[in-house]
Amino acid sequence: MHGILIVSPLVLVMAMGWLARRRGLIREESISQFNDLLYWIGLPALLFRSTLSAGKDAFSSPNLFIAVHLAFIVTPALAWAIASLRREDKNRRAVSVLVSVRSNNVYMGIPAIALAMGEPGSRALGLFFAVCMVGYHLVTLTWAQVAVSGGLNRDSIKKTVVGLSKNPLLLSCLAGVTLAALGFDTLPGVLDEALKIAGAMASGVALITLGASLKVEHLFQVLGRTWVDVLVRLFLSPALVWLAFLAWPVDIVLMQAVVLVSAMPAAVNNFVLADSMGMDSVYAGEVIVASTLFSVVSIPVWVFLLGIAR
């Protein structure tokens, strides 16, 4: 019941976005503009404040680093093996590798953790971002490049590094951790309040935009094509994270927050990455839609399995 209560507000807000799109209140170009606003302002402000507050603890949890990064490495390998056994073509197999780890840990993860676990969960999620966001991007994009090209080369490595150096989400996390390591765990009042206001818009706008981008007209056909990758994303990936924590244990609240955020549906930016990296971007979009809609069922399951009760 608690899991359903967590998912219901998320679904309702996404439904608002979907209805707004159907009524013409949100246009195609508006979705792109909203995403740009979140990508460059709202989410960096939110991530910077959360990593700054948790940054002083970024080097105090080696088990978190080891467990999560081990899952980052193992999960795409399993996704690649499963896709190969199913004899998927190279471009679709690369999508399977990409989405296996890259969950919607910001657009859906932040509001879901806040609803499920309150302030302790949000602080734990901030620590996760501070410790693991760099590796999250580096490892997953490297795996995706290997999958789509069959190997690494100088040009692909250079392209990955250049892209990461311009990623505002990654840079905001790095800035927060760096300042915290230098002893700046708080900001001047005016600046902190400004970033708080900017970051406060992130969850609501992100969910509305995500809902507006969903196309559910051919849902059953999409599920028929994507069900294996949906199961990997929503169940296998968080299960591997949980298993890693059994070998490298951390505080239970931190464990619950990280496993739950790992159980979020495929990140929306997987579509952009698949398109720019020469993968099957249409299939990537289908996995995003299917996993987002099916997460209405899977998130309550994980809340129950993790014993989360607020």
VEXDREN-600467 format. One record per residue (C-alpha): residue number from 1; x, y, z. Coordinates in nm, 4 decimals. Layout:
NUM / X / Y / Z $
...
This chain:
1 / 0.0000 / 0.0000 / 0.0000 $
2 / 0.2844 / 0.2366 / 0.0864 $
3 / 0.4442 / 0.1717 / -0.2545 $
4 / 0.1203 / 0.2536 / -0.4346 $
5 / 0.0919 / 0.5791 / -0.2391 $
6 / 0.4434 / 0.6694 / -0.3508 $
7 / 0.3800 / 0.5996 / -0.7187 $
8 / 0.0325 / 0.7535 / -0.7371 $
9 / 0.1422 / 1.1213 / -0.7118 $
10 / 0.4130 / 1.0597 / -0.9705 $
11 / 0.1636 / 0.9014 / -1.2082 $
12 / -0.0894 / 1.1801 / -1.1550 $
13 / 0.1648 / 1.4508 / -1.2322 $
14 / 0.2802 / 1.2634 / -1.5434 $
15 / -0.0863 / 1.2271 / -1.6415 $
16 / -0.1200 / 1.6046 / -1.6154 $
17 / 0.1631 / 1.6398 / -1.8629 $
18 / 0.0118 / 1.3804 / -2.0952 $
19 / -0.3291 / 1.5535 / -2.0882 $
20 / -0.1671 / 1.8924 / -2.1392 $
21 / 0.0041 / 1.7552 / -2.4493 $
22 / -0.3220 / 1.6075 / -2.5775 $
23 / -0.4998 / 1.9395 / -2.5259 $
24 / -0.2292 / 2.1316 / -2.7060 $
25 / -0.1086 / 2.3155 / -2.3944 $
26 / 0.2363 / 2.1615 / -2.4387 $
27 / 0.3809 / 2.1391 / -2.7883 $
28 / 0.6701 / 1.9302 / -2.9191 $
29 / 0.9083 / 2.2255 / -2.9111 $
30 / 0.7942 / 2.3051 / -2.5562 $
31 / 0.9060 / 1.9619 / -2.4355 $
32 / 1.2533 / 2.0269 / -2.5713 $
33 / 1.2592 / 2.3707 / -2.4087 $
34 / 1.1439 / 2.2337 / -2.0736 $
35 / 1.4148 / 1.9667 / -2.0910 $
36 / 1.6769 / 2.2317 / -2.1669 $
37 / 1.5557 / 2.4384 / -1.8715 $
38 / 1.5833 / 2.1379 / -1.6404 $
39 / 1.9109 / 2.0193 / -1.7874 $
40 / 2.0913 / 2.3522 / -1.7578 $
41 / 1.9279 / 2.5185 / -1.4544 $
42 / 1.6822 / 2.3210 / -1.2401 $
43 / 1.8617 / 1.9883 / -1.2072 $
44 / 2.2156 / 2.1286 / -1.1730 $
45 / 2.0931 / 2.3570 / -0.8929 $
46 / 1.9273 / 2.0632 / -0.7166 $
47 / 2.2251 / 1.8304 / -0.7601 $
48 / 2.4773 / 2.0948 / -0.6569 $
49 / 2.2983 / 2.1640 / -0.3266 $
50 / 2.2460 / 1.7942 / -0.2503 $
51 / 2.6059 / 1.6940 / -0.3294 $
52 / 2.7418 / 1.9944 / -0.1382 $
53 / 2.5524 / 1.8896 / 0.1737 $
54 / 2.6607 / 1.5261 / 0.1330 $
55 / 3.0000 / 1.5935 / -0.0182 $
56 / 3.1892 / 1.5907 / 0.3106 $
57 / 3.0908 / 1.2255 / 0.3409 $
58 / 3.1775 / 1.1411 / -0.0214 $
59 / 3.5019 / 0.9676 / 0.0791 $
60 / 3.3655 / 0.8081 / 0.3945 $
61 / 3.1791 / 0.5241 / 0.2250 $
62 / 3.4168 / 0.3081 / 0.0189 $
63 / 3.1650 / 0.0228 / 0.0281 $
64 / 2.9116 / 0.2418 / -0.1531 $
65 / 3.1660 / 0.3197 / -0.4228 $
66 / 3.2729 / -0.0430 / -0.4660 $
67 / 2.9242 / -0.1968 / -0.4641 $
68 / 2.7634 / 0.0512 / -0.7030 $
69 / 3.0522 / 0.0614 / -0.9498 $
70 / 3.0708 / -0.3175 / -0.9540 $
71 / 2.7020 / -0.3189 / -1.0508 $
72 / 2.7735 / -0.0550 / -1.3178 $
73 / 3.0290 / -0.2912 / -1.4719 $
74 / 2.8473 / -0.6241 / -1.4370 $
75 / 2.4935 / -0.5209 / -1.5380 $
76 / 2.5762 / -0.4010 / -1.8933 $
77 / 2.7816 / -0.7159 / -1.9502 $
78 / 2.4803 / -0.9303 / -1.8616 $
79 / 2.2519 / -0.7134 / -2.0769 $
80 / 2.4916 / -0.7565 / -2.3696 $
81 / 2.4999 / -1.1344 / -2.3175 $
82 / 2.1189 / -1.1568 / -2.3024 $
83 / 2.0777 / -0.9451 / -2.6169 $
84 / 2.3397 / -1.1570 / -2.7950 $
85 / 2.1570 / -1.4773 / -2.7027 $
86 / 1.8414 / -1.3231 / -2.8507 $
87 / 2.0412 / -1.2437 / -3.1668 $
88 / 1.9573 / -0.8753 / -3.1606 $
89 / 2.1336 / -0.6597 / -3.4173 $
90 / 2.4276 / -0.4455 / -3.3069 $
91 / 2.2395 / -0.1169 / -3.2748 $
92 / 1.9572 / -0.2655 / -3.0694 $
93 / 2.2003 / -0.4624 / -2.8562 $
94 / 2.3808 / -0.1375 / -2.7781 $
95 / 2.0515 / 0.0118 / -2.6566 $
96 / 2.0059 / -0.2864 / -2.4247 $
97 / 2.3504 / -0.2180 / -2.2780 $
98 / 2.2808 / 0.1545 / -2.2415 $
99 / 1.9439 / 0.1293 / -2.0645 $
100 / 2.0473 / -0.1560 / -1.8340 $
101 / 2.2109 / 0.0884 / -1.5905 $
102 / 2.0978 / 0.4368 / -1.6952 $
103 / 1.7826 / 0.4711 / -1.4886 $
104 / 1.5731 / 0.7843 / -1.4479 $
105 / 1.7462 / 0.8537 / -1.1180 $
106 / 1.6907 / 1.2302 / -1.1394 $
107 / 1.3561 / 1.3029 / -1.3082 $
108 / 1.1743 / 1.0206 / -1.1266 $
109 / 1.4268 / 0.9051 / -0.8691 $
110 / 1.4481 / 1.2308 / -0.6745 $
111 / 1.0706 / 1.2737 / -0.6247 $
112 / 1.0201 / 0.9002 / -0.5632 $
113 / 1.2876 / 0.8879 / -0.2915 $
114 / 1.1538 / 1.2076 / -0.1327 $
115 / 0.8023 / 1.0630 / -0.1171 $
116 / 0.9142 / 0.7186 / -0.0003 $
117 / 1.1831 / 0.8083 / 0.2520 $
118 / 1.1614 / 1.1793 / 0.3272 $
119 / 1.4649 / 1.3877 / 0.4192 $
120 / 1.6853 / 1.0913 / 0.5265 $
121 / 1.6337 / 0.9312 / 0.1852 $
122 / 1.7066 / 1.2581 / 0.0049 $
123 / 2.0316 / 1.2990 / 0.1998 $
124 / 2.1278 / 0.9408 / 0.1167 $
125 / 2.0515 / 1.0047 / -0.2493 $
126 / 2.2721 / 1.3146 / -0.2378 $
127 / 2.5572 / 1.0988 / -0.1084 $
128 / 2.4944 / 0.8506 / -0.3910 $
129 / 2.5168 / 1.1313 / -0.6468 $
130 / 2.8326 / 1.2685 / -0.4847 $
131 / 3.0093 / 0.9315 / -0.4811 $
132 / 2.8789 / 0.7670 / -0.7969 $
133 / 2.7621 / 1.0212 / -1.0572 $
134 / 3.1016 / 1.0510 / -1.2267 $
135 / 3.1367 / 0.6741 / -1.2561 $
136 / 2.7733 / 0.6431 / -1.3629 $
137 / 2.8387 / 0.8546 / -1.6716 $
138 / 3.1883 / 0.7296 / -1.7481 $
139 / 3.1154 / 0.3582 / -1.7141 $
140 / 2.7758 / 0.3512 / -1.8852 $
141 / 2.8814 / 0.5673 / -2.1803 $
142 / 3.1989 / 0.3654 / -2.2234 $
143 / 3.0014 / 0.0400 / -2.2241 $
144 / 2.7563 / 0.1880 / -2.4762 $
145 / 3.0407 / 0.2980 / -2.7030 $
146 / 3.1976 / -0.0472 / -2.6852 $
147 / 2.8638 / -0.2107 / -2.7675 $
148 / 2.7838 / 0.0077 / -3.0671 $
149 / 3.1335 / 0.0017 / -3.2158 $
150 / 3.2518 / -0.3404 / -3.1040 $
151 / 3.5524 / -0.1830 / -2.9363 $
152 / 3.7218 / 0.1313 / -2.8133 $
153 / 3.9216 / 0.3695 / -3.0288 $
154 / 4.0835 / 0.7076 / -2.9854 $
155 / 3.7980 / 0.8996 / -3.1482 $
156 / 3.5259 / 0.7341 / -2.9385 $
157 / 3.7200 / 0.7952 / -2.6155 $
158 / 3.7797 / 1.1593 / -2.7086 $
159 / 3.4117 / 1.2082 / -2.7938 $
160 / 3.3061 / 1.0573 / -2.4610 $
161 / 3.5464 / 1.2733 / -2.2593 $
162 / 3.4431 / 1.5916 / -2.4428 $
163 / 3.0760 / 1.5139 / -2.3874 $
164 / 3.1253 / 1.4488 / -2.0172 $
165 / 3.3238 / 1.7709 / -1.9761 $
166 / 3.0183 / 1.9652 / -2.0937 $
167 / 2.7541 / 1.7730 / -1.8968 $
168 / 2.6000 / 2.0192 / -1.6446 $
169 / 2.4657 / 1.7391 / -1.4227 $
170 / 2.8086 / 1.5845 / -1.3905 $
171 / 2.9771 / 1.9242 / -1.3447 $
172 / 2.7327 / 2.0309 / -1.0727 $
173 / 2.8021 / 1.7098 / -0.8785 $
174 / 3.1776 / 1.7572 / -0.9169 $
175 / 3.1491 / 2.1194 / -0.8027 $
176 / 2.9479 / 2.0211 / -0.4948 $
177 / 3.1924 / 1.7467 / -0.3947 $
178 / 3.4948 / 1.9688 / -0.4581 $
179 / 3.3644 / 2.2583 / -0.2484 $
180 / 3.2649 / 2.0207 / 0.0310 $
181 / 3.6138 / 1.8654 / 0.0257 $
182 / 3.7576 / 2.2168 / 0.0607 $
183 / 3.5434 / 2.2746 / 0.3676 $
184 / 3.2571 / 2.4734 / 0.2164 $
185 / 2.9527 / 2.2796 / 0.3337 $
186 / 2.7177 / 2.5795 / 0.3215 $
187 / 2.6559 / 2.8644 / 0.0790 $
188 / 2.5858 / 3.2328 / 0.1412 $
189 / 2.2181 / 3.2714 / 0.2328 $
190 / 2.1078 / 3.4580 / -0.0800 $
191 / 2.2847 / 3.2212 / -0.3188 $
192 / 2.1597 / 2.9128 / -0.1352 $
193 / 1.8012 / 3.0388 / -0.1422 $
194 / 1.8263 / 3.1169 / -0.5140 $
195 / 1.9550 / 2.7671 / -0.5910 $
196 / 1.6885 / 2.6173 / -0.3653 $
197 / 1.4140 / 2.7975 / -0.5589 $
198 / 1.5638 / 2.6950 / -0.8930 $
199 / 1.6042 / 2.3337 / -0.7807 $
200 / 1.2530 / 2.3163 / -0.6378 $
201 / 1.1027 / 2.3309 / -0.9855 $
202 / 1.2950 / 2.0263 / -1.1026 $
203 / 1.0755 / 1.7386 / -0.9842 $
204 / 0.7374 / 1.8778 / -1.0905 $
205 / 0.8487 / 2.0112 / -1.4265 $
206 / 1.0451 / 1.6930 / -1.4979 $
207 / 0.7436 / 1.4697 / -1.4320 $
208 / 0.5097 / 1.6898 / -1.6378 $
209 / 0.7570 / 1.6920 / -1.9248 $
210 / 0.8066 / 1.3171 / -1.9012 $
211 / 0.4300 / 1.2637 / -1.9105 $
212 / 0.3954 / 1.4953 / -2.2095 $
213 / 0.6594 / 1.2979 / -2.3975 $
214 / 0.4896 / 0.9579 / -2.3491 $
215 / 0.3143 / 0.8045 / -2.6467 $
216 / 0.1015 / 0.5127 / -2.5297 $
217 / -0.1050 / 0.4467 / -2.8415 $
218 / 0.0702 / 0.1186 / -2.9261 $
219 / 0.1641 / 0.0105 / -2.5765 $
220 / 0.1027 / -0.3642 / -2.6147 $
221 / 0.3136 / -0.3878 / -2.9298 $
222 / 0.5883 / -0.1914 / -2.7577 $
223 / 0.5798 / -0.4213 / -2.4534 $
224 / 0.6033 / -0.7214 / -2.6843 $
225 / 0.9277 / -0.5880 / -2.8316 $
226 / 1.0884 / -0.4513 / -2.5161 $
227 / 0.9819 / -0.6773 / -2.2297 $
228 / 1.3264 / -0.8354 / -2.1808 $
229 / 1.5017 / -0.4990 / -2.1505 $
230 / 1.2225 / -0.3707 / -1.9270 $
231 / 1.2748 / -0.6626 / -1.6896 $
232 / 1.6510 / -0.6061 / -1.6897 $
233 / 1.6029 / -0.2348 / -1.6160 $
234 / 1.3344 / -0.2632 / -1.3496 $
235 / 1.4311 / -0.5867 / -1.1731 $
236 / 1.7704 / -0.7340 / -1.2647 $
237 / 1.9688 / -0.4100 / -1.2336 $
238 / 1.8464 / -0.3131 / -0.8831 $
239 / 1.8731 / -0.6759 / -0.7732 $
240 / 2.2426 / -0.6752 / -0.8671 $
241 / 2.2962 / -0.3519 / -0.6728 $
242 / 2.1277 / -0.5078 / -0.3694 $
243 / 2.3387 / -0.8218 / -0.4082 $
244 / 2.6558 / -0.6102 / -0.4193 $
245 / 2.5533 / -0.4422 / -0.0937 $
246 / 2.5321 / -0.7835 / 0.0717 $
247 / 2.9048 / -0.8217 / 0.0066 $
248 / 2.9903 / -0.4558 / 0.0786 $
249 / 2.7290 / -0.3431 / 0.3330 $
250 / 2.6325 / 0.0177 / 0.3989 $
251 / 2.3827 / 0.1949 / 0.6241 $
252 / 2.0330 / 0.0550 / 0.5635 $
253 / 1.8809 / 0.3902 / 0.4645 $
254 / 2.1573 / 0.4423 / 0.2097 $
255 / 2.1115 / 0.0900 / 0.0771 $
256 / 1.7347 / 0.1346 / 0.0425 $
257 / 1.7703 / 0.4691 / -0.1362 $
258 / 2.0326 / 0.3455 / -0.3830 $
259 / 1.8517 / 0.0210 / -0.4679 $
260 / 1.5212 / 0.2030 / -0.5104 $
261 / 1.6705 / 0.4710 / -0.7344 $
262 / 1.8338 / 0.1905 / -0.9347 $
263 / 1.4846 / 0.0471 / -0.9900 $
264 / 1.3595 / 0.3566 / -1.1721 $
265 / 1.2611 / 0.3259 / -1.5409 $
266 / 1.4998 / 0.4003 / -1.8255 $
267 / 1.6265 / 0.7589 / -1.8305 $
268 / 1.4725 / 0.9863 / -2.0918 $
269 / 1.8161 / 1.0972 / -2.2089 $
270 / 1.8814 / 0.7408 / -2.3303 $
271 / 1.6880 / 0.8389 / -2.6426 $
272 / 1.9157 / 1.1378 / -2.7068 $
273 / 2.2293 / 0.9315 / -2.6389 $
274 / 2.1119 / 0.6445 / -2.8613 $
275 / 2.0404 / 0.8846 / -3.1453 $
276 / 2.3705 / 1.0699 / -3.1164 $
277 / 2.5761 / 0.7500 / -3.0835 $
278 / 2.4230 / 0.5746 / -3.3844 $
279 / 2.2100 / 0.3183 / -3.1997 $
280 / 1.8475 / 0.2187 / -3.2603 $
281 / 1.6962 / 0.5352 / -3.1122 $
282 / 1.3397 / 0.4297 / -3.1973 $
283 / 1.3831 / 0.1174 / -2.9869 $
284 / 1.5393 / 0.3246 / -2.7084 $
285 / 1.2271 / 0.5417 / -2.7035 $
286 / 1.0095 / 0.2326 / -2.6799 $
287 / 1.2065 / 0.1000 / -2.3815 $
288 / 1.1677 / 0.4369 / -2.2081 $
289 / 0.7900 / 0.4374 / -2.2597 $
290 / 0.7404 / 0.0731 / -2.1590 $
291 / 0.9633 / 0.0847 / -1.8512 $
292 / 0.8092 / 0.4133 / -1.7334 $
293 / 0.4562 / 0.2798 / -1.7554 $
294 / 0.5419 / -0.0602 / -1.6045 $
295 / 0.7254 / 0.1089 / -1.3160 $
296 / 0.3812 / 0.1855 / -1.1739 $
297 / 0.3846 / -0.1841 / -1.0780 $
298 / 0.7547 / -0.2410 / -1.0154 $
299 / 0.8254 / 0.0519 / -0.7804 $
300 / 0.5665 / -0.0593 / -0.5192 $
301 / 0.7172 / -0.4100 / -0.5410 $
302 / 1.0626 / -0.2746 / -0.4587 $
303 / 0.9297 / -0.0550 / -0.1787 $
304 / 0.7784 / -0.3691 / -0.0249 $
305 / 1.0891 / -0.5853 / -0.0780 $
306 / 1.3166 / -0.3194 / 0.0713 $
307 / 1.0908 / -0.2765 / 0.3745 $
308 / 1.0609 / 0.0981 / 0.3243 $
309 / 0.8015 / 0.2470 / 0.5572 $
310 / 0.7912 / 0.6149 / 0.6324 $
